[in-house]
Amino acid sequence: MTLDEMIELGVLFQRMAASKDAIFAETNSVCRVDQVPKITAVDFKRISELASALAKAKRGKLAVFGSISGEVDLANGDVSSIEGEAVAVRLTKNIEAEAAYFVTRRGFEAALSDAEFMRGVRKIWIAEDFLPFSTRSCVYSPWGSAIEHKHFEDTFDSPRRLVRDQSYLLAPTDIRPWYLMIPGDESSGVLASWKEAAVRNLIFCLPTEIRASDEARQVVLKGARSAFADVDLTKPQSQLFDIVTEAVRWVYDQRRDTETKFHLLNNHLALYWPEKAKWPMGLAGVLDHALASAREAFAFHLQDDSKEAIKSLGDLRKALQEDVARSQTATRDLLSALWRDSAIAGAAFALRSATTNSSAMNIASLGAAALLFASLLTTVLSNWRFDVLAKQVRAQWRQRLYAFMSEKQWVELVIRPVSRARWVYRLSVVLVFAVYIVLIGALLWVVYPAEVKAVAGFILALLSDAWRSIGDLWDRFKSAPILPSSPPSTPKPS
């Protein structure tokens, strides 16, 4: 099915729709004209030929119905079979997922007003000859053209989050269908129709509030003062496309700053808005000035943010220094506790040589062992708990105060320095723990020599077996031949 044939089919539908009492409608699934008083033999023959071409291309089914005789056999029938009857011509479209085509511009313009359809469609063909264009979500092309839709991972804020729309209809939920990426020919009627629909949606992404009543609708601009403007959509608005698109892109392009930019623009629009001006035509004289002022205000806002960022980085550096100092203090406290507890254990051993009372000696040794165990457990658990709490606090800093930093910067400035400081503490814990085990074991040996000797022998045997296994694995690794990456070549006979 060629473009010229589709254009001819669209012309046929429009000519029949111009008949008296005829009713025309086109959606993304069907194009039909009903109550046509008469159809000529020439049109009937051409409809039959186009129906055959559509069926071969598997693009849909074109059928003619008489109000009395019903569906007509286009291949074998003729126009005389429906003479004197009101005629209906219907095109049932075969459509792909997320795609649509239209044989008339009237049907295309009706589809542009369907918000749900526009959010879901990705490819649209129109039976007209024009230069293709595309938006963030859809490609528009003449019938028969190959379309490659590039998917964008966009995270635009929804205007519904910022605009309080009491009508629940005017503010769009998504700006991607109206975000022009590749412009087409400015003289194209298809592009002009799309621009008119785009402006009707984009103008309601800018005000703070849209009020609706039975009689009229009104937009509210809020800032240092509030401005009110009645909505008048009776005049064409396509001449506002460029300036409105520029303003919407500036506000919504960067999601992080969308809310700030939105309120700055509303503030300056309210200041510049003339009394009794209608929305949106009043934007023609004030939006460019308001946008320029909002950009200047946002630049000053960024300077203030930079000062806050520098201050917050200074606070972060100070907090990290404190964390590193706490790690060093924890290491010193651990070593101090070791010296103190070693002195206690030494006192218990000194008592053994100073007294012959075995009962007193056993009690002193058990008490000293229990004291050393409690001291070690308390010191290690308190330091571990502090480390967990510090990690949780740093995670909250990351989310709430330092979200502007990249993950790589956060690792270099925060995670790595703290990890190095904690590494020294963890190494000290291992060595100190080993010394405590020896001291506690020696104290228990005074009371239970046989049992401690048996346990110590078992542990030494395990360690010996482990060391021997490691040695065997190392010997096997060293003795294993290193195979070449490819087999040697066979020598050729001379």
C-alpha positions in Angstrom: 0.0 0.0 0.0 1.7 3.2 -1.2 1.6 6.6 0.2 -0.3 7.9 -2.8 -3.0 5.2 -2.4 -3.3 6.1 1.3 -3.6 9.8 0.5 -6.3 8.9 -2.1 -8.2 6.9 0.5 -8.1 9.8 2.9 -9.4 12.2 0.2 -12.2 9.7 -0.5 -13.2 9.7 3.2 -13.1 13.5 3.4 -15.2 13.9 0.2 -17.8 11.5 1.5 -17.7 13.2 4.9 -18.5 16.5 3.2 -21.9 15.0 2.0 -25.1 16.3 3.6 -25.9 14.5 6.8 -22.8 12.4 6.7 -21.1 11.5 10.0 -17.3 11.0 10.1 -15.1 9.6 12.8 -11.5 8.3 12.9 -9.7 6.7 15.9 -6.5 4.7 16.1 -8.5 1.5 15.4 -11.2 2.5 12.9 -12.0 5.2 10.3 -15.6 5.5 9.2 -18.2 7.7 7.5 -21.9 7.0 8.0 -25.1 8.2 6.5 -23.6 9.0 3.1 -26.7 9.7 0.9 -25.1 8.4 -2.3 -21.9 6.9 -3.6 -20.8 7.1 -7.3 -19.8 4.2 -9.4 -16.3 5.6 -9.8 -15.9 5.9 -6.0 -17.3 2.4 -5.5 -14.8 0.9 -7.9 -11.9 2.8 -6.4 -12.9 1.8 -2.9 -12.9 -1.8 -4.1 -9.4 -1.5 -5.5 -8.1 0.2 -2.3 -9.7 -2.5 -0.2 -7.8 -5.2 -2.2 -4.5 -3.3 -1.7 -5.1 -2.9 2.0 -5.9 -6.6 2.4 -2.7 -7.6 0.5 -0.6 -5.3 2.7 -2.4 -6.7 5.8 -3.0 -3.2 7.1 -6.8 -3.4 7.6 -10.2 -4.2 6.1 -12.1 -1.6 4.0 -15.9 -2.4 3.8 -19.0 -0.7 2.4 -22.4 -1.2 4.1 -25.9 -0.3 2.9 -28.4 0.8 5.5 -30.8 -2.0 4.2 -28.7 -4.6 2.3 -25.8 -4.7 4.8 -22.2 -5.4 3.8 -21.5 -5.3 0.1 -19.2 -7.7 -1.7 -16.6 -5.3 -3.1 -14.9 -7.9 -5.3 -18.1 -9.1 -7.1 -20.8 -6.5 -6.3 -21.5 -3.1 -7.9 -23.0 0.2 -6.8 -26.4 -0.7 -8.0 -26.9 -3.1 -5.1 -27.0 -0.1 -2.6 -28.7 2.4 -4.8 -31.2 4.5 -2.9 -29.7 3.5 0.5 -27.7 5.5 3.0 -24.2 4.1 2.8 -21.5 3.6 5.4 -17.8 3.1 4.6 -15.6 1.6 7.3 -11.8 1.0 7.5 -10.9 -1.4 10.3 -7.2 -0.9 11.0 -4.6 -3.6 11.8 -2.3 -1.9 14.2 0.9 -2.9 15.9 1.6 -2.5 19.6 2.4 1.1 20.6 1.7 2.2 17.0 -1.1 3.8 15.0 -1.8 5.3 11.5 -4.3 7.8 10.3 -5.7 8.4 6.8 -7.0 11.9 7.5 -5.5 14.8 9.4 -8.9 15.3 11.1 -8.5 11.9 12.7 -4.9 12.7 13.7 -6.0 15.9 15.4 -8.7 14.1 17.3 -6.1 11.6 18.5 -3.8 14.4 19.8 -6.5 15.3 22.3 -6.6 11.8 23.8 -4.1 12.0 26.7 -4.1 8.2 27.4 -3.4 7.4 23.7 -0.6 9.9 23.5 1.2 8.6 26.6 1.3 5.0 25.2 1.9 5.4 21.4 5.5 5.3 20.1 5.0 5.4 16.3 2.4 7.3 14.2 2.0 7.2 10.4 -0.1 9.8 8.7 -1.4 9.7 5.1 0.3 12.9 4.1 3.7 13.8 2.5 5.7 15.7 5.1 9.1 15.8 6.8 9.2 13.3 9.8 9.6 14.7 13.3 9.9 13.1 16.7 9.3 13.8 20.4 10.6 12.3 23.5 8.1 9.5 23.3 6.9 9.2 19.7 8.0 9.4 16.0 5.6 11.0 13.4 6.2 9.9 9.8 4.4 9.7 6.4 2.7 6.5 5.6 5.1 3.8 4.4 8.3 5.3 6.0 10.5 3.1 8.1 10.5 4.3 11.7 13.2 3.6 14.4 12.1 4.8 17.7 14.9 5.6 20.2 13.9 4.9 23.7 14.9 7.5 26.3 15.3 6.8 30.0 13.7 10.0 31.2 12.8 11.0 34.7 10.9 14.2 34.2 8.7 15.4 37.1 5.0 15.1 36.4 3.4 18.6 36.1 0.5 17.2 38.2 2.9 17.1 41.2 3.6 20.9 40.9 0.4 22.3 39.4 -2.7 22.1 41.5 -5.3 21.3 38.8 -8.8 21.3 40.2 -10.2 20.3 36.7 -8.0 17.1 36.7 -7.9 17.5 32.9 -5.8 20.4 31.8 -2.4 19.8 33.4 -0.7 16.8 31.6 0.6 13.9 33.6 3.6 13.5 31.3 5.5 16.1 29.2 7.3 13.6 26.9 4.6 13.5 24.2 5.0 17.3 23.8 8.8 17.5 24.2 10.0 18.0 20.6 13.4 16.4 19.8 13.7 16.4 16.0 11.8 19.3 14.4 10.1 18.9 11.0 9.2 21.2 8.2 7.7 24.4 9.6 5.3 24.6 6.6 3.9 21.1 7.3 0.2 21.0 8.3 0.8 17.9 10.4 3.5 19.6 12.4 1.3 22.7 12.8 -1.6 20.5 14.2 0.8 18.8 16.6 2.2 22.2 17.8 -1.3 23.5 18.5 -2.0 20.4 20.6 1.4 20.7 22.3 0.9 24.3 23.3 -2.6 23.4 24.7 -0.8 20.9 27.0 2.4 22.8 27.8 0.7 26.0 28.9 -0.8 24.2 31.8 2.6 23.0 33.1 3.5 26.5 34.3 0.9 28.0 36.6 0.7 27.2 40.3 -3.0 26.4 40.3 -5.8 25.8 37.8 -9.3 26.6 39.2 -12.4 25.2 37.5 -16.0 26.1 37.8 -19.2 25.6 35.7 -18.8 28.9 33.9 -15.1 29.3 33.4 -11.5 28.2 34.3 -8.8 30.4 35.8 -5.1 30.0 36.4 -3.3 31.3 39.5 0.3 32.5 39.5 1.8 32.8 43.0 4.9 34.6 44.2 5.6 37.9 45.9 2.1 38.7 44.7 -0.6 36.5 43.3 -2.0 37.0 39.8 -5.2 35.6 38.4 -6.0 35.0 34.7 -9.1 33.6 33.0 -8.5 30.8 30.5 -9.4 31.5 26.9 -8.7 28.7 24.4 -10.7 30.1 21.5 -7.8 31.5 19.7 -4.9 29.5 18.1 -1.9 29.3 20.3 0.7 27.7 18.0 2.7 31.0 17.8 3.5 30.5 21.5 5.1 27.2 20.9 8.8 28.3 20.9 8.7 30.4 24.1 6.4 28.0 26.0 8.6 25.0 25.0 11.8 26.9 26.2 10.2 27.7 29.5 8.9 24.1 30.1 12.3 22.6 29.2 14.1 25.0 31.6 11.8 24.1 34.4 11.5 20.3 33.9 14.8 19.2 32.3 16.6 18.7 35.6 14.4 16.8 38.0 16.5 17.8 41.0 15.8 21.5 40.5 12.4 21.3 39.0 10.5 22.6 42.0 12.8 25.5 42.6 12.7 26.6 39.0 8.9 26.2 38.9 8.4 28.5 41.9 10.9 31.1 40.6 9.2 31.3 37.2 5.8 31.6 38.9 7.0 34.4 41.1 8.3 36.4 38.1 5.2 35.6 36.0 3.0 36.9 38.8 5.1 40.1 38.9 5.0 40.8 35.2 1.4 39.6 34.5 -0.8 42.4 33.2 -4.3 42.9 34.6 -7.2 41.5 32.6 -4.9 39.6 30.3 -6.2 36.2 29.3 -4.4 32.9 29.6 -2.4 31.8 27.6 -2.3 34.7 25.1 -1.0 37.0 27.8 2.2 34.9 27.9 3.3 36.4 24.5 4.3 39.6 26.1 5.6 38.5 29.5 7.0 34.9 29.5 10.3 35.8 27.8 11.0 38.5 30.4 9.8 36.3 33.3 12.0 33.4 32.1 15.1 35.6 31.9 14.5 37.0 35.4 13.9 33.4 36.8 17.2 32.3 35.3 19.1 35.1 37.0 17.4 34.3 40.3 18.2 30.6 39.9 21.9 31.5 39.3 22.0 33.4 42.6 20.3 30.4 44.2 23.0 28.1 42.9 25.7 30.4 44.4 24.0 30.1 47.8 23.8 26.4 47.3 27.6 26.4 46.6 28.3 28.2 49.9 26.1 25.7 51.7 27.9 22.8 49.9 31.3 24.2 51.0 30.1 24.6 54.6 28.7 21.1 54.6 31.9 19.6 53.2 33.8 21.4 56.0 31.4 19.9 58.6 31.9 16.5 57.0 35.7 16.8 57.2 35.5 17.7 60.9 33.2 14.8 61.6 35.6 12.4 59.8 38.5 13.6 61.8 36.5 12.9 65.0 35.7 9.4 63.7 39.3 8.7 63.0 40.3 10.0 66.4 37.7 7.8 68.1 39.2 4.8 66.3 42.6 5.7 67.6 41.2 6.2 71.1 39.5 2.8 70.9 42.8 1.1 70.0 44.6 2.8 72.9 41.8 1.9 75.3 42.0 -1.7 74.1 45.8 -1.8 74.7 45.4 0.0 78.1 42.9 -2.6 79.2 45.3 -5.3 78.1 48.1 -3.9 80.3 45.8 -3.5 83.3 44.4 -7.0 83.0 47.9 -8.4 82.5 48.8 -6.9 85.8 45.8 -8.5 87.4 46.8 -11.9 85.9 50.4 -11.4 87.1 49.1 -10.7 90.7 47.1 -14.0 90.6 50.3 -15.8 89.5 52.3 -14.1 92.2 49.7 -15.3 94.8 50.3 -18.9 93.7 54.0 -18.6 94.7 53.3 -16.6 97.9 50.8 -19.0 99.5 50.2 -22.6 100.0 46.5 -22.3 100.4 45.2 -24.0 97.3 41.6 -23.0 97.9 42.5 -19.3 98.0 44.7 -19.7 95.0 42.0 -21.3 92.9 39.4 -18.6 93.9 41.9 -15.9 92.9 42.7 -17.6 89.6 39.1 -18.1 88.7 38.2 -14.6 89.7 41.0 -13.2 87.7 40.0 -15.3 84.6 36.4 -14.1 84.9 37.5 -10.5 85.2 39.7 -10.7 82.1 36.9 -12.3 80.1 34.4 -9.7 81.2 36.9 -6.9 80.5 37.6 -8.2 77.0 33.9 -8.8 76.2 32.9 -5.3 77.4 35.6 -3.5 75.5 35.1 -5.4 72.2 31.2 -5.2 72.3 31.2 -1.5 73.2 33.6 -0.6 70.4 31.6 -2.8 67.9 28.4 -1.2 68.9 29.9 2.3 68.4 31.1 1.2 64.9 27.6 0.1 63.9 26.0 3.3 65.1 28.6 5.4 63.3 27.9 3.5 60.0 24.2 4.1 60.4 24.8 7.8 61.0 27.0 8.1 57.9 24.4 6.4 55.8 21.8 9.0 56.9 24.3 11.8 56.1 24.7 10.3 52.6 20.9 10.3 52.0 19.9 13.6 53.6 22.9 16.0 53.6 25.3 14.8 50.9 23.1 13.5 48.1 24.9 15.9 45.8 28.1 13.8 46.0 28.7 11.0 43.6 29.3 7.5 44.9 32.9 7.6 43.9 33.5 10.9 45.8 31.7 9.5 48.9 34.0 6.4 48.9 37.2 8.5 48.5 36.3 11.2 51.0 34.4 9.1 53.7 34.4 5.4 53.4 38.1 4.8 52.6 39.7 7.0 55.4 37.4 5.6 58.1 38.1 2.0 56.9 41.8 2.6 57.1 41.5 3.9 60.7 39.3 1.0 61.7 41.7 -1.5 60.0 44.3 -0.7 62.6 41.8 -1.2 65.4 40.7 -4.6 64.0 44.3 -5.8 63.7 44.9 -4.8 67.3 41.7 -6.7 68.4 43.1 -9.9 66.9 46.4 -9.6 68.6 44.9 -8.5 71.9 42.3 -11.3 71.8 45.1 -13.9 71.3 47.0 -12.5 74.4 43.8 -12.6 76.5 43.2 -16.3 75.5 46.7 -17.2 76.6 46.3 -15.3 80.0 42.8 -16.8 80.7 44.1 -20.3 79.7 47.0 -19.9 82.0 44.7 -18.9 84.9 42.4 -21.8 84.3 45.4 -24.1 84.1 46.2 -23.3 87.7 42.7 -24.6 88.7 42.1 -27.3 86.1 45.6 -28.3 84.8 44.5 -31.7 83.1 41.5 -30.2 81.3 43.3 -27.2 80.1 46.2 -29.3 78.9 43.8 -31.6 77.0 42.0 -28.6 75.3 45.3 -27.0 74.5 46.6 -30.2 73.0 43.5 -30.6 70.9 43.8 -27.0 69.6 47.5 -27.4 68.8 46.8 -30.7 67.0 44.2 -28.9 64.8 46.6 -26.1 64.1 49.3 -28.6 63.2 47.0 -30.4 60.8 46.0 -27.2 59.2 49.6 -26.1 58.8 50.5 -29.5 57.3 47.6 -29.3 54.8 48.7 -25.9 53.7 52.3 -27.2 53.2 51.0 -30.2 51.2 49.0 -27.9 48.9 51.9 -25.6 48.4 54.2 -28.5 47.5 51.7 -29.8 45.0 51.3 -26.4 43.4 55.1 -26.1 43.1 55.6 -29.6 41.7 52.7 -29.4 39.1 54.0 -29.0 35.5 53.1 -25.8 33.7 51.4 -26.9 30.5 52.0 -24.8 27.3 49.0 -22.8 26.0 49.1 -24.7 22.7 50.4 -28.2 21.8 53.9 -28.3 20.3 54.1 -28.5 16.5 55.0 -31.7 14.9 58.5 -31.5 13.3 58.4 -31.8 9.5 60.6 -34.4 7.9 63.5 -33.1 6.0 
